Amino acid sequence: MRVLTIIAAFMVFAAPVFAQVDFDTKARFAVLMDYESGAVIFQKDADARLEPASMTKLMTLAVVFNEIRAGRVSLDDTFFVSENAWRTGGAASGGSTMFAELNSQIRVEDLIRSVIIQSGNDAAIVLAEGIAGTEPTFAAMMNELARELGLEGSNFTNSTGLPDPDEYSTARDLAEIGRYLIREFPEFYHYFAEPEMEWNNIKQANRNSLIEVGIGVDGLKTGHTQAAGYGAVLSTAQGDRRLIGVVHGLTSMRERAEEGRKLLTWGQRAFERITPYADGAVVGYADVYGGEAPNVAMVGDGEIALYLPRGSRQCLTATLNYTAPLLPPVRQGDRIGELRVFCNDQLVQAAPLYAAEDVGQGDLIRRATDALKHLAIGWL
């Protein structure tokens, strides 16, 4: 990893102000992400592998919503409840369930609502089998979409999140899936805030208890297994700002709700917003080894808005991080780097950076020149 230290335009130099990010959580894994920019403003073991439990269903929903968008599935389609779905995810399984009846037909919209509100394992399997024929084939679709989204820390083997040693994710990836759902499928987002759902004469409350506590939480998904503990992917909108939070590895539903509430409330109140880079503004340049141009400009996804601890502007430094050397071709929009902002050497935010233009392979002279540079001095 090549790290370039920059003095950015938003830095203010004066006597140091020893502001600290004075927040911690009982969660083993945690992320707090700004929805608009994708910037992470708090993280705790964000890239460590974890068992996603029912939070897996967010990726299940992402595949289902994509199938609806593509016109291959509609909300009014009905899918068959197989014996596999009934036994593996139904009432007899002892897990979260829709209480779907064996051999019945259920509308896709009702299955979606069950996955979101009731965390119905049977509903998730019915959707998977209805779309892909078998759950393993549907899991392959989940992994294909995960690769498209750049979720390098995730692998899915089922649609439910039922324990499997080969199924895993990270807190950062779960936040990214939540961000993708909110951004790409706003027409379906209202389901996440529904307080309850009744099916087969059985009424169940939304398993996300924070929806009811008045702090603006309107999604997304909870999860629990005995081995993984309790977790949640949460989202809240206050004013013109939306946050996505992930907490996982907690010991009870009560602790999950409290740690999720604390993380989101802290994120809403402890930060001020500054915008050092407008939409399309160049943050820095990354060298391209053997490219038709020697480097490529790096920009944010729209404007880069930083949410910094209040009173901390005078303690800021920043670095640009990217893997060097970049090899052509580099495509416009490729994620190639990260802006990291520090306060007193403590990371307070990270914002992804993308290639501003295409850089193809250079001619023979360019490649030879870069090769000689590498041999002579190494890639700095």
C-alpha positions as a Markdown table, in Angstrom:
| # | Residue | x | y | z |
|---|---|---|---|---|
| 1 | Met | 0.0 | 0.0 | 0.0 |
| 2 | Arg | 1.4 | 3.4 | -1.0 |
| 3 | Val | 0.4 | 6.1 | 1.4 |
| 4 | Leu | 0.6 | 9.8 | 0.4 |
| 5 | Thr | 0.4 | 12.3 | 3.1 |
| 6 | Ile | -1.4 | 15.5 | 2.0 |
| 7 | Ile | -2.2 | 18.8 | 3.5 |
| 8 | Ala | -5.7 | 19.4 | 2.4 |
| 9 | Ala | -7.5 | 22.6 | 1.7 |
| 10 | Phe | -9.8 | 22.2 | 4.7 |
| 11 | Met | -7.0 | 22.0 | 7.2 |
| 12 | Val | -6.7 | 24.8 | 9.8 |
| 13 | Phe | -3.5 | 25.3 | 11.6 |
| 14 | Ala | -3.3 | 26.8 | 15.1 |
| 15 | Ala | -2.5 | 25.7 | 18.6 |
| 16 | Pro | -3.6 | 22.1 | 18.8 |
| 17 | Val | -7.0 | 21.3 | 20.1 |
| 18 | Phe | -7.0 | 17.9 | 21.7 |
| 19 | Ala | -10.4 | 16.7 | 20.5 |
| 20 | Gln | -10.9 | 13.0 | 20.8 |
| 21 | Val | -13.4 | 10.5 | 19.4 |
| 22 | Asp | -14.6 | 9.6 | 22.8 |
| 23 | Phe | -16.9 | 6.9 | 21.9 |
| 24 | Asp | -16.8 | 3.1 | 22.2 |
| 25 | Thr | -19.3 | 0.3 | 22.1 |
| 26 | Lys | -19.8 | -3.1 | 23.7 |
| 27 | Ala | -20.3 | -4.5 | 20.2 |
| 28 | Arg | -17.4 | -6.7 | 19.0 |
| 29 | Phe | -17.9 | -5.3 | 15.5 |
| 30 | Ala | -19.3 | -1.8 | 14.6 |
| 31 | Val | -19.4 | 0.7 | 11.7 |
| 32 | Leu | -21.1 | 4.1 | 11.4 |
| 33 | Met | -21.3 | 5.3 | 7.8 |
| 34 | Asp | -22.5 | 8.5 | 6.2 |
| 35 | Tyr | -25.1 | 7.5 | 3.7 |
| 36 | Glu | -24.4 | 10.2 | 1.1 |
| 37 | Ser | -20.6 | 9.8 | 0.8 |
| 38 | Gly | -20.1 | 6.3 | 2.0 |
| 39 | Ala | -17.6 | 7.7 | 4.5 |
| 40 | Val | -17.0 | 5.7 | 7.6 |
| 41 | Ile | -16.9 | 7.9 | 10.7 |
| 42 | Phe | -16.6 | 5.1 | 13.3 |
| 43 | Gln | -15.3 | 1.6 | 13.0 |
| 44 | Lys | -14.4 | -1.3 | 15.3 |
| 45 | Asp | -13.0 | -4.4 | 13.7 |
| 46 | Ala | -15.0 | -3.3 | 10.6 |
| 47 | Asp | -13.2 | -5.7 | 8.2 |
| 48 | Ala | -13.0 | -8.7 | 10.5 |
| 49 | Arg | -14.9 | -11.8 | 9.4 |
| 50 | Leu | -18.2 | -12.3 | 11.2 |
| 51 | Glu | -21.2 | -14.6 | 11.0 |
| 52 | Pro | -23.9 | -12.3 | 9.5 |
| 53 | Ala | -26.9 | -14.4 | 10.8 |
| 54 | Ser | -30.2 | -13.0 | 9.5 |
| 55 | Met | -28.5 | -9.8 | 8.3 |
| 56 | Thr | -27.7 | -12.0 | 5.3 |
| 57 | Lys | -31.2 | -11.4 | 4.3 |
| 58 | Leu | -30.2 | -7.9 | 3.2 |
| 59 | Met | -28.3 | -9.5 | 0.3 |
| 60 | Thr | -31.2 | -11.8 | -0.4 |
| 61 | Leu | -33.4 | -8.7 | -0.7 |
| 62 | Ala | -30.9 | -7.0 | -3.0 |
| 63 | Val | -31.1 | -9.9 | -5.4 |
| 64 | Val | -34.9 | -10.0 | -5.2 |
| 65 | Phe | -35.2 | -6.3 | -5.9 |
| 66 | Asn | -32.8 | -6.5 | -8.8 |
| 67 | Glu | -34.9 | -9.3 | -10.3 |
| 68 | Ile | -38.0 | -7.2 | -9.9 |
| 69 | Arg | -36.3 | -4.2 | -11.5 |
| 70 | Ala | -35.2 | -6.4 | -14.5 |
| 71 | Gly | -38.8 | -7.5 | -15.0 |
| 72 | Arg | -38.1 | -11.2 | -14.3 |
| 73 | Val | -40.3 | -11.1 | -11.1 |
| 74 | Ser | -43.2 | -9.0 | -10.0 |
| 75 | Leu | -44.7 | -8.2 | -6.6 |
| 76 | Asp | -47.9 | -10.1 | -7.7 |
| 77 | Asp | -46.1 | -13.3 | -8.7 |
| 78 | Thr | -46.8 | -16.2 | -6.4 |
| 79 | Phe | -44.1 | -18.7 | -5.3 |
| 80 | Phe | -44.6 | -22.3 | -4.0 |
| 81 | Val | -43.8 | -23.3 | -0.4 |
| 82 | Ser | -41.7 | -26.4 | -0.8 |
| 83 | Glu | -41.1 | -29.0 | 1.9 |
| 84 | Asn | -37.5 | -27.8 | 2.1 |
| 85 | Ala | -38.6 | -24.2 | 2.8 |
| 86 | Trp | -41.3 | -25.5 | 5.3 |
| 87 | Arg | -38.9 | -27.8 | 7.2 |
| 88 | Thr | -35.8 | -25.7 | 7.1 |
| 89 | Gly | -37.4 | -22.3 | 7.8 |
| 90 | Gly | -40.9 | -23.0 | 9.1 |
| 91 | Ala | -42.3 | -23.3 | 12.6 |
| 92 | Ala | -40.8 | -26.7 | 13.2 |
| 93 | Ser | -37.3 | -25.3 | 12.7 |
| 94 | Gly | -37.4 | -23.2 | 15.8 |
| 95 | Gly | -36.1 | -20.1 | 14.1 |
| 96 | Ser | -37.7 | -17.0 | 12.8 |
| 97 | Thr | -40.5 | -17.9 | 10.5 |
| 98 | Met | -43.5 | -16.6 | 8.5 |
| 99 | Phe | -45.5 | -19.7 | 9.4 |
| 100 | Ala | -46.0 | -20.4 | 5.8 |
| 101 | Glu | -48.2 | -23.4 | 5.0 |
| 102 | Leu | -46.7 | -26.4 | 3.2 |
| 103 | Asn | -47.6 | -26.5 | -0.6 |
| 104 | Ser | -49.3 | -23.1 | -0.4 |
| 105 | Gln | -48.7 | -20.2 | -2.9 |
| 106 | Ile | -47.6 | -16.8 | -1.5 |
| 107 | Arg | -47.3 | -13.5 | -3.3 |
| 108 | Val | -43.8 | -12.1 | -3.7 |
| 109 | Glu | -44.7 | -8.9 | -1.9 |
| 110 | Asp | -45.8 | -10.8 | 1.1 |
| 111 | Leu | -42.7 | -12.8 | 1.1 |
| 112 | Ile | -40.6 | -9.7 | 1.0 |
| 113 | Arg | -42.5 | -8.1 | 3.9 |
| 114 | Ser | -42.0 | -11.3 | 5.9 |
| 115 | Val | -38.2 | -11.4 | 5.3 |
| 116 | Ile | -37.9 | -7.7 | 6.4 |
| 117 | Ile | -40.4 | -7.6 | 9.3 |
| 118 | Gln | -40.6 | -11.1 | 10.6 |
| 119 | Ser | -37.1 | -12.2 | 9.4 |
| 120 | Gly | -39.0 | -15.3 | 8.0 |
| 121 | Asn | -36.5 | -18.0 | 7.1 |
| 122 | Asp | -39.2 | -19.9 | 5.2 |
| 123 | Ala | -40.1 | -16.7 | 3.3 |
| 124 | Ala | -36.4 | -16.3 | 2.3 |
| 125 | Ile | -36.1 | -19.8 | 1.1 |
| 126 | Val | -39.3 | -19.6 | -0.9 |
| 127 | Leu | -38.0 | -16.5 | -2.6 |
| 128 | Ala | -34.7 | -18.1 | -3.4 |
| 129 | Glu | -36.3 | -21.3 | -4.8 |
| 130 | Gly | -38.9 | -19.3 | -6.7 |
| 131 | Ile | -36.3 | -17.1 | -8.4 |
| 132 | Ala | -33.4 | -19.6 | -8.9 |
| 133 | Gly | -34.9 | -23.0 | -8.6 |
| 134 | Thr | -32.6 | -24.0 | -5.7 |
| 135 | Glu | -31.2 | -22.1 | -2.7 |
| 136 | Pro | -27.5 | -22.9 | -3.7 |
| 137 | Thr | -28.1 | -21.4 | -7.1 |
| 138 | Phe | -29.7 | -18.3 | -5.5 |
| 139 | Ala | -26.6 | -18.0 | -3.2 |
| 140 | Ala | -24.4 | -18.0 | -6.3 |
| 141 | Met | -26.5 | -15.0 | -7.5 |
| 142 | Met | -25.9 | -13.3 | -4.1 |
| 143 | Asn | -22.2 | -13.8 | -4.5 |
| 144 | Glu | -22.2 | -12.5 | -8.0 |
| 145 | Leu | -23.9 | -9.3 | -6.9 |
| 146 | Ala | -21.5 | -9.0 | -3.9 |
| 147 | Arg | -18.6 | -9.1 | -6.3 |
| 148 | Glu | -20.2 | -6.4 | -8.4 |
| 149 | Leu | -20.6 | -4.2 | -5.3 |
| 150 | Gly | -17.0 | -4.8 | -4.3 |
| 151 | Leu | -17.8 | -6.7 | -1.1 |
| 152 | Glu | -14.5 | -8.5 | -0.8 |
| 153 | Gly | -15.1 | -9.7 | 2.7 |
| 154 | Ser | -18.4 | -11.6 | 2.1 |
| 155 | Asn | -19.4 | -15.0 | 0.9 |
| 156 | Phe | -23.0 | -16.4 | 1.0 |
| 157 | Thr | -24.2 | -20.0 | 1.0 |
| 158 | Asn | -27.8 | -19.5 | 1.8 |
| 159 | Ser | -30.6 | -16.9 | 1.7 |
| 160 | Thr | -31.4 | -17.0 | 5.4 |
| 161 | Gly | -28.2 | -16.6 | 7.4 |
| 162 | Leu | -28.7 | -19.9 | 9.1 |
| 163 | Pro | -25.2 | -21.0 | 10.4 |
| 164 | Asp | -22.7 | -22.3 | 7.8 |
| 165 | Pro | -18.9 | -22.0 | 8.3 |
| 166 | Asp | -18.6 | -20.9 | 4.7 |
| 167 | Glu | -21.0 | -18.0 | 5.0 |
| 168 | Tyr | -19.4 | -14.8 | 6.3 |
| 169 | Ser | -19.3 | -11.1 | 6.0 |
| 170 | Thr | -17.9 | -7.9 | 7.7 |
| 171 | Ala | -19.5 | -5.0 | 9.4 |
| 172 | Arg | -18.3 | -2.7 | 6.6 |
| 173 | Asp | -19.8 | -5.0 | 3.9 |
| 174 | Leu | -23.1 | -5.1 | 5.7 |
| 175 | Ala | -23.2 | -1.3 | 5.9 |
| 176 | Glu | -22.5 | -1.2 | 2.2 |
| 177 | Ile | -25.3 | -3.6 | 1.4 |
| 178 | Gly | -27.7 | -1.4 | 3.5 |
| 179 | Arg | -26.5 | 1.7 | 1.6 |
| 180 | Tyr | -27.0 | 0.0 | -1.7 |
| 181 | Leu | -30.6 | -1.0 | -0.8 |
| 182 | Ile | -31.5 | 2.5 | 0.3 |
| 183 | Arg | -29.9 | 4.2 | -2.7 |
| 184 | Glu | -31.0 | 1.8 | -5.5 |
| 185 | Phe | -34.5 | 0.8 | -4.3 |
| 186 | Pro | -36.2 | 3.7 | -2.6 |
| 187 | Glu | -39.6 | 2.4 | -3.8 |
| 188 | Phe | -39.2 | -0.6 | -1.5 |
| 189 | Tyr | -37.7 | 1.0 | 1.5 |
| 190 | His | -41.0 | 1.7 | 3.2 |
| 191 | Tyr | -41.3 | -2.0 | 4.1 |
| 192 | Phe | -38.4 | -1.7 | 6.5 |
| 193 | Ala | -40.3 | 0.7 | 8.8 |
| 194 | Glu | -43.5 | -1.3 | 9.0 |
| 195 | Pro | -44.2 | -2.0 | 12.7 |
| 196 | Glu | -45.8 | -5.5 | 12.3 |
| 197 | Met | -47.0 | -8.1 | 10.0 |
| 198 | Glu | -49.7 | -10.8 | 10.3 |
| 199 | Trp | -49.7 | -14.1 | 8.4 |
| 200 | Asn | -51.6 | -17.2 | 9.0 |
| 201 | Asn | -53.5 | -15.4 | 11.8 |
| 202 | Ile | -50.2 | -14.9 | 13.6 |
| 203 | Lys | -49.2 | -11.3 | 14.2 |
| 204 | Gln | -45.4 | -10.5 | 14.7 |
| 205 | Ala | -43.8 | -7.2 | 15.5 |
| 206 | Asn | -40.9 | -5.9 | 13.5 |
| 207 | Arg | -37.7 | -7.4 | 15.0 |
| 208 | Asn | -36.0 | -4.0 | 14.8 |
| 209 | Ser | -37.2 | -2.5 | 18.1 |
| 210 | Leu | -35.5 | 0.8 | 17.4 |
| 211 | Ile | -38.1 | 1.7 | 14.8 |
| 212 | Glu | -40.5 | 2.5 | 17.7 |
| 213 | Val | -38.3 | 4.6 | 20.0 |
| 214 | Gly | -38.5 | 8.0 | 18.2 |
| 215 | Ile | -34.9 | 8.5 | 17.0 |
| 216 | Gly | -35.7 | 8.3 | 13.3 |
| 217 | Val | -34.7 | 4.7 | 12.7 |
| 218 | Asp | -36.5 | 3.3 | 9.7 |
| 219 | Gly | -34.5 | 0.1 | 8.9 |
| 220 | Leu | -32.8 | -2.2 | 8.2 |
| 221 | Lys | -32.3 | -5.7 | 9.7 |
| 222 | Thr | -31.5 | -7.6 | 12.9 |
| 223 | Gly | -29.8 | -10.9 | 13.3 |
| 224 | His | -28.9 | -13.5 | 15.9 |
| 225 | Thr | -27.4 | -16.9 | 16.3 |
| 226 | Gln | -26.1 | -18.5 | 19.4 |
| 227 | Ala | -22.5 | -18.4 | 18.2 |
| 228 | Ala | -22.6 | -15.0 | 16.6 |
| 229 | Gly | -24.6 | -13.1 | 19.2 |
| 230 | Tyr | -27.0 | -10.3 | 18.5 |
| 231 | Gly | -26.5 | -7.8 | 15.7 |
| 232 | Ala | -28.3 | -5.2 | 13.6 |
| 233 | Val | -27.9 | -3.1 | 10.5 |
| 234 | Leu | -29.6 | 0.2 | 11.3 |
| 235 | Ser | -30.4 | 3.4 | 9.4 |
| 236 | Thr | -31.7 | 6.7 | 10.6 |
| 237 | Ala | -32.5 | 10.0 | 8.9 |
| 238 | Gln | -32.3 | 13.3 | 10.9 |
| 239 | Gly | -32.7 | 16.5 | 9.0 |
| 240 | Asp | -30.8 | 16.3 | 5.8 |
| 241 | Arg | -28.4 | 13.6 | 6.9 |
| 242 | Arg | -28.8 | 9.8 | 6.9 |
| 243 | Leu | -26.5 | 7.4 | 8.9 |
| 244 | Ile | -26.1 | 3.7 | 8.5 |
| 245 | Gly | -24.9 | 1.8 | 11.6 |
| 246 | Val | -23.8 | -1.8 | 12.2 |
| 247 | Val | -23.4 | -3.4 | 15.6 |
| 248 | His | -22.8 | -7.1 | 16.1 |
| 249 | Gly | -21.6 | -9.6 | 18.6 |
| 250 | Leu | -23.8 | -8.4 | 21.5 |
| 251 | Thr | -25.2 | -10.6 | 24.3 |
| 252 | Ser | -28.9 | -9.8 | 24.2 |
| 253 | Met | -31.7 | -8.0 | 22.3 |
| 254 | Arg | -31.7 | -5.3 | 24.9 |
| 255 | Glu | -28.0 | -4.7 | 24.6 |
| 256 | Arg | -28.3 | -4.7 | 20.8 |
| 257 | Ala | -31.0 | -2.0 | 20.9 |
| 258 | Glu | -29.0 | 0.1 | 23.4 |
| 259 | Glu | -25.7 | -0.1 | 21.6 |
| 260 | Gly | -27.4 | 0.6 | 18.3 |
| 261 | Arg | -29.2 | 3.6 | 19.8 |
| 262 | Lys | -26.0 | 5.0 | 21.4 |
| 263 | Leu | -24.0 | 4.7 | 18.1 |
| 264 | Leu | -26.7 | 6.4 | 16.0 |
| 265 | Thr | -27.4 | 9.2 | 18.6 |
| 266 | Trp | -23.7 | 9.9 | 19.0 |
| 267 | Gly | -23.3 | 10.1 | 15.2 |
| 268 | Gln | -26.1 | 12.6 | 15.0 |
| 269 | Arg | -25.0 | 14.9 | 17.7 |
| 270 | Ala | -21.2 | 14.7 | 18.0 |
| 271 | Phe | -20.3 | 15.9 | 14.5 |
| 272 | Glu | -20.3 | 19.0 | 12.4 |
| 273 | Arg | -20.4 | 18.9 | 8.6 |
| 274 | Ile | -17.8 | 20.5 | 6.3 |
| 275 | Thr | -17.4 | 20.1 | 2.6 |
| 276 | Pro | -13.8 | 20.4 | 1.5 |
| 277 | Tyr | -14.3 | 18.9 | -1.9 |
| 278 | Ala | -17.2 | 19.7 | -4.3 |
| 279 | Asp | -18.6 | 17.2 | -6.7 |
| 280 | Gly | -15.9 | 16.3 | -9.2 |
| 281 | Ala | -13.1 | 18.1 | -7.3 |
| 282 | Val | -9.8 | 16.3 | -7.6 |
| 283 | Val | -8.5 | 15.1 | -4.2 |
| 284 | Gly | -5.2 | 13.8 | -5.4 |
| 285 | Tyr | -3.4 | 11.7 | -8.1 |
| 286 | Ala | -2.5 | 8.0 | -8.2 |
| 287 | Asp | 0.5 | 6.8 | -10.3 |
| 288 | Val | -0.3 | 4.4 | -13.1 |
| 289 | Tyr | 2.5 | 2.0 | -14.0 |
| 290 | Gly | 2.8 | 1.6 | -17.8 |
| 291 | Gly | -0.3 | 3.7 | -18.5 |
| 292 | Glu | -0.9 | 6.1 | -21.4 |
| 293 | Ala | -0.9 | 8.8 | -18.7 |
| 294 | Pro | 1.5 | 8.8 | -15.7 |
| 295 | Asn | -1.3 | 9.2 | -13.2 |
| 296 | Val | -5.0 | 9.3 | -12.7 |
| 297 | Ala | -7.0 | 11.9 | -10.8 |
| 298 | Met | -9.0 | 10.7 | -7.7 |
| 299 | Val | -12.4 | 12.1 | -6.9 |
| 300 | Gly | -15.2 | 11.3 | -4.4 |
| 301 | Asp | -18.6 | 9.9 | -5.2 |
| 302 | Gly | -20.2 | 13.3 | -5.5 |
| 303 | Glu | -19.1 | 15.9 | -3.1 |
| 304 | Ile | -17.0 | 14.8 | -0.1 |
| 305 | Ala | -18.7 | 15.9 | 3.0 |
| 306 | Leu | -16.8 | 15.3 | 6.2 |
| 307 | Tyr | -18.5 | 14.9 | 9.5 |
| 308 | Leu | -15.9 | 15.7 | 12.1 |
| 309 | Pro | -16.0 | 15.8 | 15.9 |
| 310 | Arg | -17.1 | 19.2 | 17.0 |
| 311 | Gly | -14.3 | 21.4 | 17.9 |
| 312 | Ser | -11.7 | 19.3 | 16.1 |
| 313 | Arg | -10.8 | 21.3 | 13.0 |
| 314 | Gln | -7.5 | 22.5 | 14.4 |
| 315 | Cys | -6.2 | 18.9 | 15.1 |
| 316 | Leu | -6.7 | 17.5 | 11.6 |
| 317 | Thr | -4.4 | 15.7 | 9.2 |
| 318 | Ala | -5.1 | 13.5 | 6.2 |
| 319 | Thr | -3.6 | 10.9 | 4.0 |
| 320 | Leu | -4.4 | 9.5 | 0.6 |
| 321 | Asn | -4.1 | 5.7 | 0.4 |
| 322 | Tyr | -4.0 | 3.5 | -2.7 |
| 323 | Thr | -2.4 | 0.3 | -3.7 |
| 324 | Ala | 0.6 | 1.1 | -5.9 |
| 325 | Pro | 1.4 | 0.7 | -8.6 |
| 326 | Leu | -2.0 | 0.8 | -10.4 |
| 327 | Leu | -1.9 | -1.2 | -13.6 |
| 328 | Pro | -3.8 | -0.2 | -16.7 |
| 329 | Pro | -6.4 | -0.2 | -17.8 |
| 330 | Val | -8.0 | 2.0 | -15.2 |
| 331 | Arg | -11.6 | 2.7 | -15.8 |
| 332 | Gln | -13.5 | 5.9 | -14.8 |
| 333 | Gly | -15.4 | 5.1 | -11.6 |
| 334 | Asp | -13.1 | 2.4 | -10.4 |
| 335 | Arg | -12.6 | 2.6 | -6.7 |
| 336 | Ile | -8.9 | 3.0 | -6.4 |
| 337 | Gly | -8.2 | 4.8 | -3.1 |
| 338 | Glu | -9.3 | 6.3 | 0.2 |
| 339 | Leu | -9.1 | 9.7 | 1.9 |
| 340 | Arg | -8.4 | 9.2 | 5.6 |
| 341 | Val | -8.9 | 12.0 | 8.1 |
| 342 | Phe | -7.2 | 11.9 | 11.5 |
| 343 | Cys | -7.5 | 14.0 | 14.7 |
| 344 | Asn | -4.4 | 13.7 | 16.9 |
| 345 | Asp | -3.4 | 10.5 | 15.0 |
| 346 | Gln | -6.8 | 8.9 | 15.6 |
| 347 | Leu | -8.8 | 8.0 | 12.5 |
| 348 | Val | -12.1 | 9.8 | 12.5 |
| 349 | Gln | -13.3 | 9.3 | 8.9 |
| 350 | Ala | -12.5 | 7.5 | 5.7 |
| 351 | Ala | -14.0 | 8.4 | 2.3 |
| 352 | Pro | -13.7 | 6.2 | -0.8 |
| 353 | Leu | -12.0 | 7.7 | -3.9 |
| 354 | Tyr | -12.6 | 6.8 | -7.5 |
| 355 | Ala | -10.8 | 7.2 | -10.9 |
| 356 | Ala | -11.9 | 10.4 | -12.6 |
| 357 | Glu | -11.1 | 9.2 | -16.1 |
| 358 | Asp | -9.9 | 6.2 | -18.1 |
| 359 | Val | -6.2 | 5.4 | -18.4 |
| 360 | Gly | -5.4 | 2.8 | -21.0 |
| 361 | Gln | -2.1 | 1.0 | -21.5 |
| 362 | Gly | 0.8 | 3.2 | -22.6 |
| 363 | Asp | 2.9 | 2.7 | -25.6 |
| 364 | Leu | 6.2 | 0.7 | -25.6 |
| 365 | Ile | 8.3 | 3.7 | -24.6 |
| 366 | Arg | 6.0 | 4.5 | -21.7 |
| 367 | Arg | 6.1 | 1.0 | -20.4 |
| 368 | Ala | 9.9 | 0.7 | -20.8 |
| 369 | Thr | 10.4 | 4.0 | -19.0 |
| 370 | Asp | 8.3 | 2.9 | -16.0 |
| 371 | Ala | 10.0 | -0.5 | -16.0 |
| 372 | Leu | 13.4 | 1.2 | -15.8 |
| 373 | Lys | 12.2 | 3.5 | -13.0 |
| 374 | His | 11.0 | 0.5 | -11.1 |
| 375 | Leu | 14.3 | -1.3 | -11.5 |
| 376 | Ala | 16.4 | 1.8 | -10.6 |
| 377 | Ile | 14.5 | 3.2 | -7.6 |
| 378 | Gly | 11.6 | 0.9 | -6.9 |
| 379 | Trp | 8.0 | 2.0 | -6.9 |
| 380 | Leu | 7.9 | 4.7 | -4.2 |
